[in-house]
Amino acid sequence: MTTRETTGGTGAVAGLLLAAGGGRRLGGRPKALLPHRGRPLVEHAVRVLREGGCATVHVILGARADDVRARASLAGCVLVDNPDWEQGMGSSLRAGLDSLAGTGARAALVSLVDQPGIGPEAVARVLTAYEGEESLASAAYDGVRGHPVLFGAAHWAGIAATATGDLGARAYLKEHRQDVALIECGDVARPFDIDTEADLTHLE
């Protein structure tokens, strides 16, 4: 089910926030609801996409989706339920790309809810690589590909066909690595994940 919290303009590039994870290694605490600066982490991640230049943001929910809706302020976002979230990030990526069909978006900028060290500066940099539906770009950290990633619409079907388990678009990007523009962001962002209890020290 997709819920449009408000109607808003859809730019050429839509932000796609993958926020469905259940936090298995965090004792079953959904990552979207982890506290960060006094609010659920998903709110921070949405704000990063907007401040980085994404006028439209689709948020993919899974674990405790109803609680996320109730506790997080996500006005203006398109909220997309992924009933298959336990199958891994690939299912959320597919759900997100499906939700963009018919919106007029020509590319998706994909980010992960559990990377609070990546801010608007990295989003804005990767957005500069957008040239059209054939665009394929990724943030890089010391030359290593990371998030956010920009997928032009011409790539969506191929990505969806290969996005399985927790691999997301990794297989597709590897196959098309010669076409991926790497945008160095190591000077403005830190690409750590919030996966374990020890990682919670990164949250405020």
LOTOR-121947 format. One record per residue (C-alpha): x, y, z; residue number from 1. Coordinates in pm, 1 decimal. Example, Ala and Ser with C-alpha at 12.3 -4.5 7.8 and 13.67 -1.06 7.14 Angstrom:
BEGIN
@px=1230.0 | py=-450.0 | pz=780.0 | seq=1
@px=1367.0 | py=-106.0 | pz=714.0 | seq=2
% end
This chain:
BEGIN
@px=0.0 | py=0.0 | pz=0.0 | seq=1
@px=124.5 | py=348.0 | pz=-86.3 | seq=2
@px=16.2 | py=649.6 | pz=112.1 | seq=3
@px=68.0 | py=998.7 | pz=-24.5 | seq=4
@px=78.3 | py=1221.1 | pz=282.3 | seq=5
@px=38.7 | py=1534.0 | pz=72.0 | seq=6
@px=41.3 | py=1615.0 | pz=-292.4 | seq=7
@px=352.1 | py=1790.3 | pz=-406.7 | seq=8
@px=558.1 | py=1863.1 | pz=-710.6 | seq=9
@px=759.4 | py=1577.1 | pz=-850.4 | seq=10
@px=1101.6 | py=1679.0 | pz=-974.5 | seq=11
@px=1307.2 | py=1494.6 | pz=-1230.0 | seq=12
@px=1494.3 | py=1312.0 | pz=-952.2 | seq=13
@px=1295.8 | py=1160.1 | pz=-664.6 | seq=14
@px=1457.4 | py=1070.7 | pz=-335.4 | seq=15
@px=1412.9 | py=704.4 | pz=-241.5 | seq=16
@px=1476.5 | py=627.5 | pz=125.0 | seq=17
@px=1505.9 | py=261.7 | pz=221.5 | seq=18
@px=1381.7 | py=248.1 | pz=581.2 | seq=19
@px=1220.8 | py=-94.6 | pz=619.6 | seq=20
@px=1484.4 | py=-281.3 | pz=819.0 | seq=21
@px=1393.6 | py=-450.6 | pz=1145.5 | seq=22
@px=1727.3 | py=-404.7 | pz=1321.7 | seq=23
@px=1786.3 | py=-774.0 | pz=1387.7 | seq=24
@px=2131.9 | py=-708.9 | pz=1532.7 | seq=25
@px=1986.8 | py=-423.4 | pz=1738.2 | seq=26
@px=1750.4 | py=-646.0 | pz=1931.6 | seq=27
@px=1468.9 | py=-606.9 | pz=1682.3 | seq=28
@px=1451.1 | py=-227.9 | pz=1699.6 | seq=29
@px=1349.8 | py=-90.9 | pz=1358.5 | seq=30
@px=1619.6 | py=143.1 | pz=1231.7 | seq=31
@px=1364.9 | py=402.2 | pz=1120.1 | seq=32
@px=1263.3 | py=453.4 | pz=1485.2 | seq=33
@px=1609.3 | py=476.5 | pz=1642.3 | seq=34
@px=1636.9 | py=807.1 | pz=1829.0 | seq=35
@px=1864.3 | py=1069.4 | pz=1673.1 | seq=36
@px=1873.8 | py=1427.3 | pz=1796.5 | seq=37
@px=1551.9 | py=1368.2 | pz=1985.1 | seq=38
@px=1350.1 | py=1239.2 | pz=1689.4 | seq=39
@px=1318.6 | py=910.9 | pz=1491.7 | seq=40
@px=1614.5 | py=852.3 | pz=1260.6 | seq=41
@px=1386.7 | py=835.6 | pz=956.2 | seq=42
@px=1301.6 | py=1204.4 | pz=997.6 | seq=43
@px=1670.3 | py=1295.7 | pz=981.7 | seq=44
@px=1717.9 | py=1087.2 | pz=667.6 | seq=45
@px=1421.4 | py=1252.7 | pz=494.9 | seq=46
@px=1550.0 | py=1597.9 | pz=585.5 | seq=47
@px=1891.4 | py=1513.9 | pz=436.8 | seq=48
@px=1733.2 | py=1420.5 | pz=104.7 | seq=49
@px=1521.8 | py=1734.6 | pz=95.4 | seq=50
@px=1802.2 | py=1969.1 | pz=194.3 | seq=51
@px=2023.6 | py=1799.3 | pz=-62.7 | seq=52
@px=1779.1 | py=1884.7 | pz=-340.9 | seq=53
@px=1513.0 | py=1612.3 | pz=-365.8 | seq=54
@px=1174.1 | py=1783.4 | pz=-379.9 | seq=55
@px=991.1 | py=1450.5 | pz=-368.6 | seq=56
@px=1084.4 | py=1172.8 | pz=-123.8 | seq=57
@px=945.3 | py=818.3 | pz=-123.3 | seq=58
@px=1003.5 | py=633.3 | pz=205.8 | seq=59
@px=995.5 | py=253.3 | pz=200.4 | seq=60
@px=862.8 | py=112.0 | pz=527.5 | seq=61
@px=856.0 | py=-243.5 | pz=657.5 | seq=62
@px=923.0 | py=-337.1 | pz=1018.9 | seq=63
@px=658.8 | py=-181.1 | pz=1245.6 | seq=64
@px=540.8 | py=41.2 | pz=963.9 | seq=65
@px=233.9 | py=151.5 | pz=1159.7 | seq=66
@px=451.9 | py=266.9 | pz=1450.1 | seq=67
@px=676.2 | py=460.7 | pz=1213.6 | seq=68
@px=371.6 | py=634.1 | pz=1065.3 | seq=69
@px=243.5 | py=718.2 | pz=1412.1 | seq=70
@px=568.0 | py=837.6 | pz=1567.4 | seq=71
@px=758.6 | py=1003.0 | pz=1283.0 | seq=72
@px=668.1 | py=1329.9 | pz=1115.2 | seq=73
@px=679.2 | py=1242.9 | pz=745.5 | seq=74
@px=439.4 | py=1498.8 | pz=601.5 | seq=75
@px=493.5 | py=1550.7 | pz=230.9 | seq=76
@px=655.2 | py=1210.5 | pz=179.8 | seq=77
@px=513.9 | py=924.7 | pz=-23.6 | seq=78
@px=505.1 | py=629.6 | pz=216.7 | seq=79
@px=535.9 | py=285.9 | pz=59.8 | seq=80
@px=478.0 | py=-38.0 | pz=251.3 | seq=81
@px=703.2 | py=-330.2 | pz=165.2 | seq=82
@px=532.0 | py=-644.8 | pz=295.8 | seq=83
@px=838.6 | py=-847.2 | pz=195.4 | seq=84
@px=1088.6 | py=-637.9 | pz=393.2 | seq=85
@px=1222.5 | py=-942.7 | pz=579.9 | seq=86
@px=1360.5 | py=-1072.2 | pz=249.0 | seq=87
@px=1619.3 | py=-796.0 | pz=254.1 | seq=88
@px=1704.5 | py=-460.1 | pz=106.5 | seq=89
@px=1649.3 | py=-579.4 | pz=-249.8 | seq=90
@px=1276.1 | py=-611.6 | pz=-191.5 | seq=91
@px=1260.5 | py=-255.8 | pz=-58.7 | seq=92
@px=1450.1 | py=-124.0 | pz=-357.6 | seq=93
@px=1206.9 | py=-299.0 | pz=-591.6 | seq=94
@px=908.3 | py=-160.5 | pz=-400.0 | seq=95
@px=1055.6 | py=186.4 | pz=-415.0 | seq=96
@px=1123.0 | py=177.7 | pz=-787.2 | seq=97
@px=773.1 | py=40.1 | pz=-847.4 | seq=98
@px=628.6 | py=332.2 | pz=-651.0 | seq=99
@px=791.0 | py=578.5 | pz=-890.3 | seq=100
@px=609.2 | py=440.5 | pz=-1195.2 | seq=101
@px=381.1 | py=702.3 | pz=-1340.5 | seq=102
@px=509.2 | py=985.4 | pz=-1117.9 | seq=103
@px=707.8 | py=1161.0 | pz=-1387.9 | seq=104
@px=1036.8 | py=1100.7 | pz=-1208.7 | seq=105
@px=1322.1 | py=1037.7 | pz=-1450.5 | seq=106
@px=1571.9 | py=919.5 | pz=-1190.5 | seq=107
@px=1584.9 | py=799.7 | pz=-830.4 | seq=108
@px=1842.0 | py=898.7 | pz=-572.2 | seq=109
@px=1859.9 | py=609.7 | pz=-325.4 | seq=110
@px=1975.5 | py=646.3 | pz=34.0 | seq=111
@px=1967.2 | py=426.9 | pz=344.3 | seq=112
@px=1803.2 | py=526.2 | pz=672.5 | seq=113
@px=2090.9 | py=390.1 | pz=882.2 | seq=114
@px=2368.5 | py=615.2 | pz=748.4 | seq=115
@px=2336.1 | py=938.7 | pz=950.0 | seq=116
@px=2691.8 | py=1038.3 | pz=864.9 | seq=117
@px=2584.3 | py=1111.3 | pz=507.4 | seq=118
@px=2436.3 | py=1458.6 | pz=490.2 | seq=119
@px=2287.2 | py=1699.3 | pz=235.0 | seq=120
@px=2626.2 | py=1786.2 | pz=87.7 | seq=121
@px=2677.4 | py=1431.8 | pz=-43.1 | seq=122
@px=2321.7 | py=1418.1 | pz=-177.7 | seq=123
@px=2369.4 | py=1747.9 | pz=-360.3 | seq=124
@px=2696.2 | py=1629.5 | pz=-514.3 | seq=125
@px=2551.0 | py=1307.0 | pz=-648.4 | seq=126
@px=2251.4 | py=1497.0 | pz=-786.6 | seq=127
@px=2488.1 | py=1700.6 | pz=-1003.4 | seq=128
@px=2559.7 | py=1380.6 | pz=-1199.6 | seq=129
@px=2200.5 | py=1365.6 | pz=-1324.3 | seq=130
@px=2178.0 | py=1423.0 | pz=-1699.2 | seq=131
@px=1872.7 | py=1216.8 | pz=-1791.8 | seq=132
@px=1720.0 | py=870.0 | pz=-1778.9 | seq=133
@px=2048.3 | py=701.3 | pz=-1871.4 | seq=134
@px=2231.0 | py=851.8 | pz=-1573.7 | seq=135
@px=2404.5 | py=615.7 | pz=-1331.7 | seq=136
@px=2609.9 | py=762.3 | pz=-1047.4 | seq=137
@px=2725.2 | py=684.6 | pz=-698.0 | seq=138
@px=2888.5 | py=858.1 | pz=-407.5 | seq=139
@px=3241.2 | py=733.1 | pz=-347.1 | seq=140
@px=3451.5 | py=736.4 | pz=-32.7 | seq=141
@px=3823.9 | py=725.9 | pz=-104.4 | seq=142
@px=3728.8 | py=578.3 | pz=-440.4 | seq=143
@px=3502.8 | py=307.0 | pz=-296.7 | seq=144
@px=3139.8 | py=312.9 | pz=-414.6 | seq=145
@px=2877.6 | py=387.7 | pz=-149.5 | seq=146
@px=2551.4 | py=577.4 | pz=-96.6 | seq=147
@px=2362.5 | py=771.2 | pz=-208.7 | seq=148
@px=2325.8 | py=622.0 | pz=-556.2 | seq=149
@px=2147.9 | py=776.1 | pz=-854.1 | seq=150
@px=1960.9 | py=551.9 | pz=-1098.7 | seq=151
@px=1815.8 | py=695.7 | pz=-1418.0 | seq=152
@px=1478.5 | py=547.2 | pz=-1514.8 | seq=153
@px=1632.6 | py=354.3 | pz=-1803.0 | seq=154
@px=1805.2 | py=134.5 | pz=-1543.4 | seq=155
@px=1510.3 | py=65.0 | pz=-1313.0 | seq=156
@px=1387.5 | py=-253.4 | pz=-1480.6 | seq=157
@px=1736.5 | py=-403.1 | pz=-1487.5 | seq=158
@px=1797.4 | py=-314.8 | pz=-1123.9 | seq=159
@px=1463.6 | py=-459.2 | pz=-1012.9 | seq=160
@px=1538.3 | py=-782.4 | pz=-1196.3 | seq=161
@px=1866.1 | py=-832.5 | pz=-1005.8 | seq=162
@px=1781.3 | py=-682.7 | pz=-664.7 | seq=163
@px=1759.1 | py=-984.0 | pz=-434.2 | seq=164
@px=1832.3 | py=-1040.1 | pz=-66.4 | seq=165
@px=2047.5 | py=-770.9 | pz=89.5 | seq=166
@px=2247.3 | py=-707.7 | pz=-226.6 | seq=167
@px=2023.1 | py=-429.4 | pz=-350.3 | seq=168
@px=2162.5 | py=-292.7 | pz=-675.2 | seq=169
@px=2514.0 | py=-422.9 | pz=-616.9 | seq=170
@px=2503.8 | py=-683.7 | pz=-893.5 | seq=171
@px=2365.8 | py=-436.8 | pz=-1147.3 | seq=172
@px=2622.2 | py=-171.6 | pz=-1057.1 | seq=173
@px=2903.9 | py=-423.3 | pz=-1082.8 | seq=174
@px=2784.6 | py=-534.6 | pz=-1425.2 | seq=175
@px=2763.2 | py=-171.0 | pz=-1540.9 | seq=176
@px=3059.7 | py=-33.5 | pz=-1347.2 | seq=177
@px=3204.7 | py=129.0 | pz=-1658.6 | seq=178
@px=2890.9 | py=344.3 | pz=-1679.3 | seq=179
@px=2882.1 | py=450.9 | pz=-1313.6 | seq=180
@px=3003.8 | py=803.0 | pz=-1244.4 | seq=181
@px=3180.7 | py=800.1 | pz=-908.0 | seq=182
@px=3132.9 | py=1123.1 | pz=-714.8 | seq=183
@px=3387.4 | py=1159.5 | pz=-435.8 | seq=184
@px=3216.8 | py=1254.1 | pz=-107.7 | seq=185
@px=3473.1 | py=1144.1 | pz=148.8 | seq=186
@px=3547.6 | py=1503.1 | pz=242.9 | seq=187
@px=3185.6 | py=1584.4 | pz=334.4 | seq=188
@px=3034.6 | py=1258.6 | pz=462.9 | seq=189
@px=3108.1 | py=944.1 | pz=663.2 | seq=190
@px=2946.7 | py=625.7 | pz=524.4 | seq=191
@px=2914.4 | py=420.1 | pz=843.6 | seq=192
@px=2606.0 | py=203.2 | pz=905.7 | seq=193
@px=2404.3 | py=164.6 | pz=1225.7 | seq=194
@px=2398.7 | py=-215.6 | pz=1240.3 | seq=195
@px=2499.3 | py=-318.0 | pz=1593.6 | seq=196
@px=2468.0 | py=-193.4 | pz=1950.7 | seq=197
@px=2822.7 | py=-54.8 | pz=1927.8 | seq=198
@px=2719.9 | py=158.3 | pz=1629.8 | seq=199
@px=2459.9 | py=339.8 | pz=1838.0 | seq=200
@px=2738.2 | py=565.6 | pz=1967.0 | seq=201
@px=2710.3 | py=748.0 | pz=1632.3 | seq=202
@px=2358.9 | py=862.2 | pz=1720.9 | seq=203
@px=2293.4 | py=1164.9 | pz=1939.2 | seq=204
% end
